[in-house]
């Protein structure tokens, strides 16, 4: 009889010579080769080495006690086309913690054979399951067979057998009926019964139709107390939130009104079990609760898709529980600040939407600007959401799977970014049965320039939550599912940052991180920080100098690889008690900024235009365009240092764009429209309302600059 091994329960000894001979999903024994800043290199063979990236670890890299040459267990996550191997962390670091071991010898004859132990200790038993048949019945048959064999052997040893004459055929038949069965008879009888059953099933008698212990439906338990039933057969009901195929079983993630658990269903290695079951199906699962690799899992014996009233009952239980659990009781602002208080109701709506997404196993994608304010805002939400994801999902990598930050170069959510998001979410839906995400915009996506991008998300049904301190356009209020915006509520939010608003939202999402995020609002202000936020930061151990260091450090790191979330680095800067990291990075910020400002100040041109004073920097000629600081940050700093009086404008203009800062509140769209009328051939257009960025045609630089300055003067 063939037996199938659960490959997730087995470690493999690799005897190949090429990375492409590895099988993703398998656990392999390897040898530590060495450390790097970004992870650990592990040798799987003499010339096959993979990288265990630090993001795959369940602890900090410096906490590892491995030495070069140590034997470790890792999982092959992916083998790239160039031969690079991505490894995953295994919490099992002893071969006795696995249920078996196998040889992976792609070119030899021992592939999938057990690894022979070098000592007297045997490797733990490999978990197996017959291709067909009930496990309990097979075990019972084996017990019967063993007992019959032992009885027969005992009879042979104790009884004296008298020689007899050869019986006639009729006598032989009669004797066969009366003698005790042997082990061969048991096996033969089982085979014969199987053949007869397949040929012509016997009519079911009343006694046979009665359910036995193995087929009775066990008690239904809620997933919240599943840990109390390890080793028990149970019935659970809920909704399938994801289905993933491993090299062994199919793993269904099941959610009910109290929790989430993985349910492993096995038919054949790598073959999808219950292919008719889809994400969002309401199901009943019968199986045995096990603890594997420290995590609870149900070994599925039967999975039934519910319909009608049964399905409605499960769905209603889950909906009621989600509503009760997702919405916070109230908003408690981090500090007394009028524009934050004005959006209390919409903050509750946003917090409920985010918490519900976690409970419904929907991914959350955060889009924020690649600025200090944007990164701090994103980190605040991340700090609140990740613990909720870890609590809801048993997978070690769940926080990376269900939460993503994707910084934007500017505050406009254009079609390029939207197309990228839609492509990813549709691939994840089709390939991994993943639900469509909730997309959260922080300080971005609130102007009509983002309308097309938001609309594309809406076509596919992705939920959109927009949070911005600057005034949002009315069209966005109609398009977004939730809008948090003080101006939309009639409040003056000129002294409110996105980071301060997001930190309050984070505390509403998860009250346990309130102290963690209380210093973040102060970090987001380059100047004129409301005193209540400075006092709040000081109460939590972040004095003014430390706050400045954090802001500068985040601003520098936000610039480099601005499209990356830099999750661990940003978290270390903002939440790690070690001040050395922030101090080191902020020093680099000041050195680079001072060098650039010194050069720029020496090359500023002053202009008087209709009663206003303007200083203009040719950023192409007198700044390093492709190094820190970016032009937007540079013009901010120049404006802070050089402004003089209430009628002052700072401009940095390059080949085909300019950045404008003014001491007055300007209607930027009206300014661009007026300038376009003054220089119709310059192709002037508002490229970024939030950044004060205007685009124009390269051949009309001077005409564009003059028209913009004149239009600005009209609004003072």
Number of C-alpha atoms within 10 A of each C-alpha: 5 8 11 16 21 20 24 20 20 23 25 25 21 22 19 19 16 14 21 17 15 22 17 17 19 19 27 25 21 24 22 20 19 15 17 12 9 12 18 22 21 27 20 28 18 11 10 19 22 25 23 24 18 19 17 19 18 12 11 12 18 11 7 10 7 16 12 13 13 12 18 20 24 27 22 22 17 19 18 11 9 8 14 15 23 19 26 23 23 17 14 16 14 11 17 14 16 21 19 23 27 21 20 24 19 16 11 10 10 14 16 15 13 17 16 11 10 7 7 6 8 12 18 14 13 18 16 15 17 15 14 11 9 13 15 10 11 13 11 12 15 15 12 14 18 14 14 19 18 13 14 14 13 11 12 10 9 8 8 8 8 6 6 6 6 8 10 8 9 8 11 12 11 10 12 10 10 9 8 12 16 18 19 12 15 18 14 12 13 13 12 13 12 12 12 12 11 10 9 8 10 9 7 8 8 7 7 9 8 10 10 9 8 12 11 10 15 15 11 14 14 17 20 14 10 21 14 11 15 15 13 15 21 21 21 22 27 29 26 26 24 22 23 15 18 19 16 23 25 25 23 25 23 29 29 26 22 18 18 27 22 24 27 22 23 23 17 19 17 15 16 19 20 16 9 8 16 17 18 17 20 25 22 21 22 24 23 18 22 20 13 13 14 10 13 20 24 29 21 23 17 13 19 14 19 18 13 7 9 14 18 13 16 20 20 12 14 20 15 11 15 20 13 12 16 20 19 18 10 11 21 16 19 23 18 11 16 14 21 25 16 20 22 19 13 19 28 21 20 25 24 21 22 26 27 18 22 24 26 21 25 22 24 23 19 23 26 31 27 27 25 24 28 28 28 32 30 32 27 29 27 20 22 24 22 18 14 16 23 16 15 19 22 18 16 16 16 17 19 15 13 21 19 18 23 19 27 22 15 20 26 25 25 17 17 9 15 18 14 10 18 19 11 12 21 16 12 14 16 10 10 14 18 21 21 22 23 24 22 25 25 29 29 26 30 32 21 17 20 19 20 15 21 25 18 16 21 15 9 12 12 20 20 23 23 25 26 24 27 22 19 23 17 12 13 21 17 10 18 19 17 21 24 30 29 27 19 18 13 12 16 16 19 13 14 22 22 25 30 30 27 29 29 27 30 29 25 28 28 19 16 14 19 22 14 18 28 25 27 29 31 30 28 28 23 15 9 8 16 15 11 15 22 21 17 20 23 17 13 13 13 20 16 15 8 16 24 19 23 28 25 23 25 27 25 23 22 25 18 14 11 18 15 14 21 17 16 11 13 21 15 14 22 25 16 13 11 11 15 11 17 24 18 12 19 22 15 13 21 15 10 15 18 14 12 18 19 11 13 22 16 10 17 19 13 13 13 13 16 13 12 19 21 23 20 24 24 17 23 14 13 17 23 14 13 8 12 19 24 15 21 17 16 21 25 18 17 22 20 15 11 13 18 13 10 12 15 22 27 26 27 26 25 21 16 18 21 26 24 23 24 22 16 13 10 16 11 20 16 14 20 22 16 19 25 20 14 18 17 14 14 23 17 26 17 20 19 18 17 17 16 18 22 23 22 23 16 14 13 16 18 12 17 28 23 15 21 24 23 18 23 27 21 14 13 16
